Amino acid sequence: MRKFQSFITILLIITCFLQACKKNKVEEQFTPIVNPVIPDFTTQVNTSVNGFITDENGNAVEGASVKGGTTTISSDKFGYFKISNEVFAKSAGFVQVSKPGYFTGFRTFLPVEGKETFIRLQLIPKKNAGIIEAAVGGTVLTTDGAKVTLPANGVVVASNNTAYTGAVNISAHWLNPAEEQKTQLTMPGNLTGVDSAGHLNVLVTYGMLAVELTSDAGELLQIASGKKASLSFPIPSSISGTAPASIPLWYFDESKGVWKQEGRAVKNGSNYEGEVNHFSFWNCDVGFPLVNFTVQIVHNGLLPLSNVPVVITDVNMPSRLAIAYTDTSGYVNGLVPANSNLQIKIVAQGCNQNFIVANINTASSDVDLGTVQVNTNQNAAIIQGRVIKCNGNPVTNGFVIVRGQFNNSVIEINNGNFSASTIICPGTNVSVAAIDRETSQQSNMTDILLVTGINNTGEMQACNSSTTELITVNLSINGNKTYTLPQHLFGGNFYFATDSTSISAIDLPINQQAIQFSFTGNAAPGVYPLAGNRFFSGGPMFIFSNPTFVTITSYGLVGQFITGSFAGQGHFDGGPEQSCQVNFNIQRDQ
């Protein structure tokens, strides 16, 4: 059985790679869409998103910058991130993921008010395909056979639009439409796109290209106004016979999180060729109408199945399929093709076990299957346990990482307890670790041999020092803010002359102080008064209404960590009264 760990699209967008598609199906792109969907990028939805970032080998990527809405955080050593209580556009919430040496990654999802979406994204290594002199232009060829051609005197510096005449380093990567699993895992967005009429479509890809131009000094370059570059997309032999003679081109809109139609490509032999006037990700696609889809999946014990792969297949076009993952409540929601015969099933990864959820025929109306009970036989398991802090109190804001079984997964901690029901291959070994968000401390790894039924980890203590620097600020009115690497430079300094500690973070992109506070007392765990009962927060000062104390749970030597928190009622200058909780884990500098 082919492993499904590569399939990670949270929206259920049916992507067609057309190994078995018939010609008349492809040509449906030219028929008018009935009841078209107009995307709504104005209405804001408050929601949360979490997930895992991996590299090209499936390994966790630590320290990737993950931006969602106005929040930017870093992935941890498991590649995990979580953005809470952020606002996203109704038709397309998305996160942007950056890491040196990789193309910027994007994952788009359909946000639901008050719910939390789970995603997976694999980053694409940024490899130099060749060098062209800007003054003369030329062509570079990737190892896969894709081509990028620049015109003479056709490049400018992206930041100021001034003409560029030096060497142009071209990084390029072709996403092969015949490699379904890998392409779904790495592609930006979720294969929804806005066509030239402004309608939202499900897209069927015939190949994508990521292209980035830089100078020898690392400056980002772009195509000059009035100039065009040429792209050539290889057409794999498995789909060449059904590839239309002309196909729309789409670019990925990094501000909206969706593809946008712009221009066309023409089939020339075993390639699609087209011209573009700017660089990002480009995609050869046809579009299909879509409808909303929702289902909650529970097993025969009536417990929700969380983080299990859900496979949706077009019965008449088996190569057109998508994989999604249920949330912690067993829900899957997203977009599927209209007017299609679909089969929905869940999968026990690695042991060739499939369980049919439903067979449905979509029309032009939304589909809500409600709660569906699936008989999972001997493949259902519950992973549960308890997590406490160093002082023995229950962890109230934390999560548990389950490593193994082909994918890492996450379980939230509720008042010290955690429990999740999932599909397993009995006899699989996994490792479990608990993390306390308030202190950034974690437990030791616990190994479990999964069996059908209940798998109890026992009590775990999140008391090991974290190596992740961060400061979180949770406000009842103004929302939450997390300061992490690589966007922020942290300072943690103890001053012997005054027996005081200063904690700070500088926002590196704008070179301004983002947050700062201090407290007096020894360089040791304890409870100490917050200086001035206030802290600086990127411009305004937050002032506590009553004397406020900082609780230090760990105070290391230079190079180790200072971990603590403080909370209370207060207000920004002239603002309303609200509650505030600040947690920090900062490496000590002196």
C-alpha positions as CSV (number, residue, x, y, z in Angstrom):
1,M,0.0,0.0,0.0
2,R,1.2,3.4,-0.8
3,K,1.7,5.4,2.4
4,F,-0.6,8.3,2.8
5,Q,1.7,10.5,5.0
6,S,2.3,12.9,2.1
7,F,-1.3,13.8,1.7
8,I,-2.0,16.8,3.9
9,T,-4.5,19.2,2.4
10,I,-6.9,20.4,5.2
11,L,-9.5,21.6,2.7
12,L,-11.0,18.7,0.8
13,I,-10.1,20.1,-2.6
14,I,-10.3,17.3,-5.2
15,T,-7.2,17.5,-7.3
16,C,-7.0,15.7,-10.6
17,F,-3.7,14.5,-12.0
18,L,-5.5,12.9,-14.9
19,Q,-3.7,9.6,-15.4
20,A,-7.1,8.1,-16.1
21,C,-9.2,11.2,-17.1
22,K,-11.1,11.1,-20.3
23,K,-10.8,13.9,-22.8
24,N,-14.4,15.1,-22.4
25,K,-13.9,15.6,-18.7
26,V,-11.0,17.9,-19.3
27,E,-13.0,19.9,-21.8
28,E,-15.6,20.7,-19.2
29,Q,-13.5,23.7,-18.3
30,F,-15.0,25.5,-21.3
31,T,-18.7,25.1,-20.2
32,P,-20.2,27.9,-18.1
33,I,-20.2,27.3,-14.3
34,V,-23.8,27.0,-12.9
35,N,-24.3,28.8,-9.5
36,P,-20.7,30.2,-9.4
37,V,-19.1,30.8,-6.0
38,I,-17.9,34.3,-5.5
39,P,-15.0,34.3,-3.0
40,D,-15.3,36.5,0.1
41,F,-11.9,37.9,1.1
42,T,-13.5,40.7,3.2
43,T,-15.4,39.0,5.9
44,Q,-13.1,37.9,8.8
45,V,-13.4,34.7,10.7
46,N,-11.8,34.2,14.2
47,T,-10.2,30.8,14.4
48,S,-7.0,28.9,15.2
49,V,-4.7,26.8,13.1
50,N,-1.9,24.3,14.0
51,G,0.2,21.7,12.3
52,F,3.5,20.4,11.3
53,I,6.3,21.7,9.0
54,T,8.7,19.1,7.5
55,D,11.6,19.2,5.0
56,E,11.9,17.3,1.7
57,N,12.8,14.1,3.6
58,G,9.8,14.3,6.0
59,N,11.9,15.4,8.9
60,A,10.7,18.1,11.3
61,V,11.8,21.7,10.5
62,E,12.6,23.6,13.6
63,G,12.7,27.4,13.6
64,A,10.6,27.9,10.5
65,S,8.8,31.3,10.6
66,V,5.1,30.7,10.4
67,K,2.8,33.7,9.7
68,G,-1.0,33.6,10.0
69,G,-2.9,36.8,9.9
70,T,-0.9,39.3,12.0
71,T,0.8,36.6,14.1
72,T,4.3,35.2,13.4
73,I,5.7,32.3,15.4
74,S,8.4,29.6,15.0
75,S,8.0,25.9,14.6
76,D,9.4,23.9,17.5
77,K,11.8,20.9,17.4
78,F,8.9,18.7,16.4
79,G,8.1,21.0,13.5
80,Y,4.9,21.9,15.3
81,F,3.3,25.3,15.5
82,K,0.0,26.8,16.7
83,I,-1.6,30.2,16.0
84,S,-4.6,30.9,18.3
85,N,-7.5,33.3,18.0
86,E,-6.4,35.0,14.8
87,V,-8.6,36.4,12.1
88,F,-8.6,35.0,8.5
89,A,-10.6,35.7,5.3
90,K,-13.8,33.7,5.1
91,S,-13.0,32.1,1.8
92,A,-9.3,31.4,2.3
93,G,-7.4,31.4,5.5
94,F,-3.7,30.6,5.0
95,V,-0.3,30.4,6.7
96,Q,3.0,31.5,5.1
97,V,6.1,29.5,6.1
98,S,9.7,30.8,5.6
99,K,13.0,29.1,6.2
100,P,16.4,30.0,4.8
101,G,17.3,27.6,2.0
102,Y,13.7,26.9,1.0
103,F,11.0,28.4,-1.1
104,T,8.4,30.2,0.9
105,G,5.6,27.7,1.6
106,F,1.8,28.4,1.8
107,R,-1.1,26.2,3.1
108,T,-4.6,27.5,2.6
109,F,-7.7,26.3,4.6
110,L,-11.3,27.1,5.0
111,P,-11.6,28.8,8.4
112,V,-14.6,28.0,10.7
113,E,-15.5,30.4,13.5
114,G,-14.3,29.2,16.9
115,K,-12.8,26.0,15.5
116,E,-9.2,24.9,15.0
117,T,-7.8,23.7,11.7
118,F,-4.9,21.2,11.5
119,I,-2.5,21.3,8.5
120,R,0.7,19.7,7.2
121,L,3.2,21.4,4.8
122,Q,6.5,20.1,3.3
123,L,9.0,22.8,2.3
124,I,10.7,22.8,-1.1
125,P,14.5,23.2,-1.2
126,K,15.6,26.3,-3.0
127,K,18.2,25.0,-5.6
128,N,20.0,27.2,-8.2
129,A,19.0,26.1,-11.7
130,G,21.5,28.4,-13.4
131,I,22.8,31.9,-13.9
132,I,21.9,34.4,-16.6
133,E,23.4,37.8,-17.4
134,A,20.5,40.3,-17.1
135,A,21.8,42.4,-20.0
136,V,21.7,39.6,-22.5
137,G,19.0,37.3,-21.2
138,G,18.9,33.5,-21.7
139,T,17.5,30.2,-20.6
140,V,18.1,27.8,-17.7
141,L,16.9,24.2,-17.6
142,T,16.0,22.3,-14.4
143,T,17.1,18.7,-13.9
144,D,13.4,17.7,-14.5
145,G,13.3,19.5,-17.9
146,A,11.4,22.7,-17.0
147,K,12.7,25.9,-18.6
148,V,12.9,29.5,-17.5
149,T,13.8,32.1,-20.2
150,L,14.5,35.8,-19.4
151,P,14.5,38.6,-22.0
152,A,17.5,40.9,-22.4
153,N,17.5,43.9,-20.1
154,G,14.3,42.6,-18.6
155,V,15.1,42.4,-14.8
156,V,14.7,45.0,-12.0
157,V,15.5,45.1,-8.3
158,A,12.2,44.1,-6.7
159,S,12.5,46.5,-3.7
160,N,12.9,49.7,-5.8
161,N,12.1,48.8,-9.4
162,T,15.5,50.0,-10.6
163,A,17.1,48.3,-13.7
164,Y,19.5,45.5,-12.9
165,T,22.4,44.5,-15.2
166,G,24.4,41.9,-13.3
167,A,24.2,38.2,-12.9
168,V,20.8,36.7,-12.2
169,N,20.7,33.6,-10.0
170,I,17.6,31.6,-10.9
171,S,16.2,29.1,-8.3
172,A,13.5,26.9,-9.9
173,H,11.5,23.8,-8.9
174,W,9.0,21.9,-11.0
175,L,6.1,20.1,-9.2
176,N,5.4,17.0,-11.1
177,P,1.6,16.5,-11.6
178,A,2.1,12.7,-11.9
179,E,3.6,12.6,-8.3
180,E,0.3,13.1,-6.6
181,Q,1.3,12.6,-3.0
182,K,4.4,14.8,-3.2
183,T,2.7,17.6,-5.1
184,Q,-0.2,17.8,-2.7
185,L,2.3,17.9,0.2
186,T,4.5,20.7,-1.1
187,M,2.2,22.9,-3.3
188,P,1.1,26.3,-2.1
189,G,-2.5,26.9,-1.3
190,N,-5.1,24.1,-1.7
191,L,-5.8,24.1,-5.4
192,T,-8.6,26.6,-5.3
193,G,-8.4,29.5,-7.7
194,V,-10.2,32.6,-8.8
195,D,-10.8,32.6,-12.6
196,S,-11.0,35.6,-14.9
197,A,-14.7,36.0,-14.2
198,G,-14.0,36.3,-10.4
199,H,-15.4,32.8,-9.6
200,L,-13.8,30.3,-7.2
201,N,-12.9,27.0,-8.8
202,V,-11.5,23.7,-7.8
203,L,-8.3,23.3,-9.9
204,V,-6.9,20.4,-11.8
205,T,-3.2,20.7,-12.2
206,Y,-0.9,19.8,-15.2
207,G,2.2,21.0,-13.4
208,M,3.6,23.9,-11.4
209,L,6.8,25.9,-11.3
210,A,8.3,27.8,-8.5
211,V,10.8,30.5,-9.7
212,E,12.8,33.1,-7.7
213,L,15.4,35.5,-9.1
214,T,18.2,37.0,-6.9
215,S,21.4,39.0,-7.4
216,D,24.8,37.8,-6.2
217,A,24.2,40.1,-3.1
218,G,21.0,38.2,-2.3
219,E,18.6,41.0,-3.5
220,L,15.2,39.8,-4.8
221,L,14.8,40.5,-8.5
222,Q,11.7,40.7,-10.7
223,I,10.7,41.0,-14.3
224,A,10.8,44.6,-15.6
225,S,7.5,46.4,-16.5
226,G,6.6,45.8,-20.1
227,K,8.8,42.7,-20.3
228,K,7.8,39.0,-20.2
229,A,9.6,35.8,-19.3
230,S,8.8,32.4,-20.9
231,L,8.1,29.2,-18.9
232,S,8.1,25.6,-20.1
233,F,6.3,22.9,-18.1
234,P,7.1,19.3,-18.9
235,I,4.0,17.1,-19.5
236,P,4.5,13.6,-18.1
237,S,3.8,10.8,-20.6
238,S,1.1,9.4,-18.3
239,I,-1.1,12.5,-18.9
240,S,0.2,13.7,-22.3
241,G,-2.6,12.0,-24.2
242,T,-5.4,13.8,-22.3
243,A,-3.6,17.2,-22.0
244,P,-5.7,19.9,-23.8
245,A,-4.0,21.9,-26.5
246,S,-4.4,25.1,-24.6
247,I,-4.7,25.6,-20.8
248,P,-5.2,28.5,-18.4
249,L,-2.2,29.7,-16.5
250,W,-2.6,30.6,-12.8
251,Y,-0.2,32.3,-10.4
252,F,-0.3,32.0,-6.6
253,D,-1.5,35.2,-5.0
254,E,0.5,35.4,-1.8
255,S,-1.8,38.1,-0.3
256,K,-5.0,36.1,-0.7
257,G,-3.8,32.5,-0.4
258,V,-5.4,31.4,-3.7
259,W,-4.4,30.9,-7.3
260,K,-5.5,33.6,-9.9
261,Q,-6.0,33.0,-13.5
262,E,-3.7,35.1,-15.8
263,G,-2.9,34.1,-19.4
264,R,-2.7,30.7,-21.1
265,A,-0.1,28.1,-21.9
266,V,0.0,26.2,-25.2
267,K,0.9,22.6,-25.7
268,N,4.1,22.2,-27.7
269,G,5.2,18.6,-28.1
270,S,5.7,17.3,-24.5
271,N,5.6,20.7,-22.8
272,Y,3.3,23.5,-22.0
273,E,4.7,26.9,-22.9
274,G,3.5,30.3,-21.7
275,E,4.7,33.9,-21.0
276,V,4.5,35.6,-17.6
277,N,5.2,39.1,-16.4
278,H,6.1,38.4,-12.8
279,F,7.5,35.5,-10.8
280,S,6.0,33.4,-7.9
281,F,4.5,30.0,-8.3
282,W,2.8,29.3,-11.7
283,N,0.4,26.6,-12.4
284,C,-1.2,25.0,-15.5
285,D,-4.8,24.2,-14.5
286,V,-8.4,23.7,-15.6
287,G,-11.2,24.7,-13.2
288,F,-14.3,22.9,-12.0
289,P,-17.4,24.2,-10.0
290,L,-17.4,23.3,-6.3
291,V,-19.7,23.0,-3.2
292,N,-19.1,23.0,0.6
293,F,-18.7,19.7,2.3
294,T,-18.9,18.8,6.1
295,V,-18.9,15.6,8.1
296,Q,-18.1,14.4,11.6
297,I,-16.6,10.9,11.8
298,V,-16.9,8.8,15.0
299,H,-16.0,5.1,15.4
300,N,-18.2,2.3,16.8
301,G,-17.5,3.5,20.3
302,L,-19.1,6.9,19.4
303,L,-15.8,8.7,20.1
304,P,-14.6,11.3,17.5
305,L,-11.7,10.2,15.4
306,S,-9.1,12.9,15.5
307,N,-6.3,13.5,13.0
308,V,-7.2,10.5,10.8
309,P,-6.7,10.6,7.0
310,V,-9.9,11.0,5.1
311,V,-9.7,10.1,1.4
312,I,-12.2,11.4,-1.1
313,T,-12.2,9.9,-4.5
314,D,-14.3,10.7,-7.7
315,V,-15.7,7.3,-8.5
316,N,-15.8,8.1,-12.3
317,M,-12.3,9.6,-12.3
318,P,-10.3,7.5,-9.7
319,S,-7.1,9.6,-10.2
320,R,-9.0,12.7,-8.9
321,L,-8.7,12.5,-5.2
322,A,-7.8,14.4,-2.0
323,I,-6.7,13.6,1.5
324,A,-7.6,15.6,4.6
325,Y,-7.3,15.1,8.3
326,T,-10.1,15.3,10.9
327,D,-9.8,17.9,13.7
328,T,-9.9,16.9,17.4
329,S,-13.7,16.6,17.2
330,G,-13.7,14.4,14.2
331,Y,-14.9,17.1,11.8
332,V,-13.8,17.6,8.2
333,N,-15.0,20.6,6.2
334,G,-14.0,22.1,3.0
335,L,-14.8,22.2,-0.7
336,V,-15.4,19.3,-3.1
337,P,-16.4,19.2,-6.8
338,A,-20.1,19.8,-7.7
339,N,-22.0,17.3,-9.8
340,S,-19.7,14.4,-8.9
341,N,-20.0,10.8,-7.6
342,L,-17.7,10.7,-4.6
343,Q,-16.5,8.0,-2.2
344,I,-15.4,9.0,1.3
345,K,-13.3,6.7,3.4
346,I,-10.8,6.8,6.3
347,V,-7.5,5.0,6.3
348,A,-5.3,3.1,8.8
349,Q,-1.9,4.2,7.5
350,G,0.6,1.4,6.9
351,C,-1.6,-1.7,7.3
352,N,-3.8,-1.5,4.2
353,Q,-7.1,-1.0,6.1
354,N,-9.8,1.3,4.6
355,F,-13.2,2.1,6.1
356,I,-16.0,3.5,4.0
357,V,-17.7,6.6,5.5
358,A,-20.2,7.3,2.7
359,N,-20.8,7.3,-1.1
360,I,-22.5,10.5,-2.2
361,N,-23.6,12.3,-5.3
362,T,-23.0,16.1,-5.2
363,A,-25.1,18.5,-7.2
364,S,-24.9,22.3,-6.9
365,S,-25.9,22.6,-3.2
366,D,-23.7,22.3,-0.1
367,V,-23.4,18.8,1.5
368,D,-23.5,18.2,5.3
369,L,-23.5,14.5,6.2
370,G,-23.8,15.2,9.9
371,T,-22.3,12.6,12.2
372,V,-21.3,9.3,10.6
373,Q,-20.4,6.2,12.7
374,V,-17.8,4.0,11.1
375,N,-17.1,0.4,12.2
376,T,-13.3,0.5,12.6
377,N,-13.0,-3.1,13.9
378,Q,-9.7,-3.7,15.5
379,N,-8.1,-0.5,14.4
380,A,-9.5,2.0,16.9
381,A,-7.4,3.1,19.8
382,I,-7.5,5.8,22.5
383,I,-4.3,7.5,23.6
384,Q,-4.7,9.1,27.0
385,G,-2.8,10.2,30.1
386,R,-2.1,13.0,32.6
387,V,0.4,15.8,32.6
388,I,1.7,17.8,35.7
389,K,4.0,20.8,36.2
390,C,7.3,20.8,38.2
391,N,5.3,21.6,41.3
392,G,2.8,18.8,40.8
393,N,-0.1,21.0,39.6
394,P,-1.9,20.0,36.5
395,V,-0.8,21.5,33.1
396,T,-3.8,23.6,32.0
397,N,-2.4,25.0,28.7
398,G,-0.4,22.5,26.9
399,F,-0.3,19.7,24.3
400,V,1.1,16.2,23.7
401,I,3.1,15.3,20.7
402,V,2.7,11.7,19.4
403,R,5.7,10.8,17.2
404,G,5.5,7.8,14.8
405,Q,2.8,5.9,13.0
406,F,3.9,7.7,9.8
407,N,3.0,11.2,11.0
408,N,3.4,13.3,14.1
409,S,0.1,14.2,15.7
410,V,-1.0,16.4,18.5
411,I,-3.4,16.1,21.4
412,E,-4.5,19.1,23.5
413,I,-4.3,18.9,27.3
414,N,-7.4,19.7,29.3
415,N,-6.9,20.5,33.0
416,G,-4.0,18.1,33.2
417,N,-5.6,15.3,31.2
418,F,-5.4,14.3,27.5
419,S,-7.3,11.8,25.4
420,A,-7.7,11.2,21.7
421,S,-9.3,8.5,19.7
422,T,-7.7,7.5,16.4
423,I,-7.1,4.8,13.8
424,I,-4.0,2.6,14.3
425,C,-2.1,-0.4,13.0
426,P,-1.9,-2.5,16.1
427,G,1.7,-3.2,17.2
428,T,3.0,0.2,16.0
429,N,5.5,1.9,18.3
430,V,5.1,5.6,19.0
431,S,6.8,8.1,21.3
432,V,4.9,10.6,23.4
433,A,6.0,13.9,24.9
434,A,4.0,16.6,26.8
435,I,4.7,20.3,26.5
436,D,3.5,23.1,28.9
437,R,2.9,26.3,26.8
438,E,2.9,28.5,29.9
439,T,6.5,27.5,30.9
440,S,7.8,26.1,27.6
441,Q,8.9,23.0,29.5
442,Q,8.4,19.5,28.4
443,S,8.3,15.9,29.7
444,N,10.6,13.1,28.9
445,M,9.6,11.0,25.8
446,T,7.5,8.0,26.7
447,D,7.4,5.0,24.3
448,I,4.1,3.1,23.7
449,L,3.3,0.0,21.8
450,L,-0.2,0.8,20.4
451,V,-2.9,-1.7,20.9
452,T,-6.6,-1.7,20.2
453,G,-8.6,0.0,22.9
454,I,-7.0,2.2,25.6
455,N,-3.3,3.1,25.6
456,N,-2.4,4.9,28.8
457,T,0.8,6.8,29.2
458,G,0.4,7.3,32.9
459,E,1.4,10.6,34.5
460,M,4.0,12.7,32.7
461,Q,5.8,15.7,34.3
462,A,6.5,18.7,32.0
463,C,9.6,19.8,33.9
464,N,12.5,19.7,31.5
465,S,13.9,23.0,30.3
466,S,12.9,24.1,26.9
467,T,15.4,25.3,24.3
468,T,12.8,27.5,22.5
469,E,12.9,31.3,23.2
470,L,9.5,33.0,23.2
471,I,7.2,35.4,25.0
472,T,3.5,35.1,24.8
473,V,1.0,37.9,25.8
474,N,-2.7,36.8,26.2
475,L,-5.2,39.7,26.5
476,S,-8.9,39.3,27.0
477,I,-9.8,42.2,24.6
478,N,-6.8,42.8,22.4
479,G,-6.2,39.1,21.7
480,N,-3.0,37.0,21.8
481,K,0.6,37.8,20.7
482,T,3.5,35.5,20.5
483,Y,7.1,36.7,20.1
484,T,9.4,34.0,18.7
485,L,12.5,33.5,16.6
486,P,13.6,34.3,13.9
487,Q,11.6,37.5,13.8
488,H,12.7,38.6,17.3
489,L,16.0,39.0,19.0
490,F,15.6,38.3,22.7
491,G,17.5,39.7,25.7
492,G,17.6,38.2,29.2
493,N,19.9,40.1,31.6
494,F,20.6,40.0,35.3
495,Y,22.1,43.2,36.8
496,F,24.1,42.5,39.9
497,A,24.3,46.1,41.0
498,T,20.5,46.4,41.3
499,D,19.5,42.7,41.8
500,S,17.1,43.0,38.8
501,T,16.3,41.2,35.6
502,S,15.3,42.7,32.3
503,I,13.5,40.7,29.6
504,S,13.1,42.1,26.1
505,A,12.5,41.3,22.4
506,I,13.4,43.4,19.4
507,D,11.4,43.1,16.2
508,L,14.3,42.6,13.7
509,P,12.5,43.4,10.4
510,I,11.6,46.9,11.7
511,N,14.5,47.2,14.2
512,Q,12.2,48.3,17.1
513,Q,11.6,47.2,20.6
514,A,8.6,44.8,20.6
515,I,8.2,44.1,24.3
516,Q,10.2,44.8,27.6
517,F,9.7,44.4,31.3
518,S,11.8,43.9,34.4
519,F,11.6,42.7,38.0
520,T,13.7,42.9,41.1
521,G,15.0,39.9,43.0
522,N,17.7,37.2,43.1
523,A,18.8,35.2,40.1
524,A,16.8,32.2,41.3
525,P,13.3,30.7,41.2
526,G,10.8,32.7,43.3
527,V,8.2,35.4,43.2
528,Y,9.3,39.0,42.5
529,P,7.6,42.4,42.0
530,L,7.1,43.5,38.5
531,A,8.9,46.9,38.1
532,G,6.4,49.7,37.8
533,N,3.5,47.2,37.6
534,R,3.8,47.6,33.8
535,F,5.4,46.4,30.6
536,F,6.2,48.0,27.3
537,S,4.4,46.4,24.3
538,G,5.5,47.7,20.9
539,G,4.5,51.3,21.5
540,P,1.8,51.5,24.2
541,M,2.4,50.7,27.9
542,F,0.2,48.1,29.6
543,I,-0.4,49.2,33.2
544,F,-1.7,46.7,35.9
545,S,-4.3,48.0,38.3
546,N,-2.8,46.3,41.3
547,P,0.7,45.3,42.4
548,T,1.8,42.5,40.1
549,F,4.4,39.7,40.8
550,V,6.5,37.6,38.5
551,T,6.7,33.9,39.2
552,I,10.0,32.4,38.1
553,T,10.0,28.7,37.8
554,S,13.5,28.3,36.4
555,Y,16.5,30.7,36.5
556,G,19.6,29.3,34.8
557,L,23.2,30.4,34.5
558,V,24.4,32.4,31.5
559,G,23.4,30.5,28.4
560,Q,20.6,28.7,30.1
561,F,17.0,29.8,30.5
562,I,14.9,32.2,32.5
563,T,11.3,30.9,32.6
564,G,8.3,32.6,34.3
565,S,5.0,34.3,34.1
566,F,2.8,37.1,35.5
567,A,-0.8,38.1,35.2
568,G,-3.5,40.5,36.4
569,Q,-6.1,43.1,35.4
570,G,-5.0,46.3,33.7
571,H,-5.2,48.5,30.6
572,F,-3.2,50.2,27.9
573,D,-2.9,54.0,28.1
574,G,-6.5,55.3,27.7
575,G,-7.8,51.8,26.9
576,P,-10.5,49.6,28.6
577,E,-9.8,47.3,31.5
578,Q,-8.9,43.7,30.5
579,S,-7.1,40.7,31.9
580,C,-3.5,40.0,30.8
581,Q,-1.3,36.9,31.1
582,V,2.4,37.0,30.1
583,N,4.6,33.8,29.8
584,F,8.3,33.8,28.8
585,N,11.2,31.4,28.3
586,I,14.3,33.5,27.5
587,Q,18.0,32.5,27.3
588,R,20.1,34.3,29.8
589,D,22.7,36.7,28.3
590,Q,24.4,37.9,31.5
